């Protein structure tokens, strides 16, 4: 069984912001237990920027991107050295993998990243993955490591995604505000009711929160991958979650899954624009396995190019699909709402071919 485990910033750093060696030792010990039971583990870790802040003795977290990237370069190797030392004490080797969104958005890079991580696993090395914050373009970022972990789980066709945090899981109300809030043991990713109880960041050092974890779980769900959200401090949380024992909140995957290419289009490619389609086009896309035609597009938003990914929304503005456009947004006046016979020479009536379209409902 292959599991992708995301460890949040609050789980690997102290209150002062330095790398928490004891917490990482716990993670390493539990990974070793899982490995001894024949399982494979990939770790997605946060904490590099926070560790860099502690090294320089800063009292407040900077907000400018240049400083944050510099801090990441300072903290990343310190974070990695603690992982390597503690995994080494368990007889395991660690391999650092730093990724950017382009490693997922460019198909050749996507496949190369997959091969590299799979080879590390074949060599019995624990891949330790983080976003390459030191060089990542501010316009092209994962946003948080929950999303990165979900994309890695999809990339590797993992059997489980485990999101470790400083709370027990997903509650039916905010436990910080409601004393008798109840932990949700199990829920389907498609259940929209859980959106109402997903809150924002719990700590000042992390970039995610329960809403971010729920979003990540839904990305994994399209691959048929279950997600467990659980407390990192719970004893044996990693081997117990992998063995299927009841820990935290388990989010069940969708019955309908996507192919590897569909997953790449849906979640790895950055959307560069938006297409608003009429009710007829929406019906054809949802229920008739059709391509999106020029006549069905009511509005094109954004300066996207041909071969860019775009979101597809209803007249009410609700996102229901995503795909690769064959037309440019800046020339939308030449093709929008037009039948094939009215299009200029060289323009196809197909805006998004069915093979390049992913339904997200």
Secondary structure, DSSP 4 states (H G I P E B T S, - for coil): -EEEEEE-HHHHB-TTSSB-HHHHHHHHHHHHHHHHTT-EEEEEE--HHHHHHHHHT-SS---SHHHHHHHHHHHHHHHHHHHHHHHHHTT-EEEEEEE-THHHHSHHHHHHHHHHHHHHHHTTEEEEEEE-TTT--TTS--SSHHHHHHHHHHHHT-SEEEEEESSSS-BSS-TTT-TT--B--EEETT-GGGGGT--S-SSSS-S--HHHHHHHHHHHHTTT-EEEEEETTSTTHHHHHHTT---SEEEEPPSS---HHHHIIIIISPEEEEEEE-HHHHHHHHHS-PPEEGGGEEEEES-PPTT-EEEEE-TT--EEEEEE-SS-GGGGGGTTT--GGGSPTT--SEEE-GGGEEE--
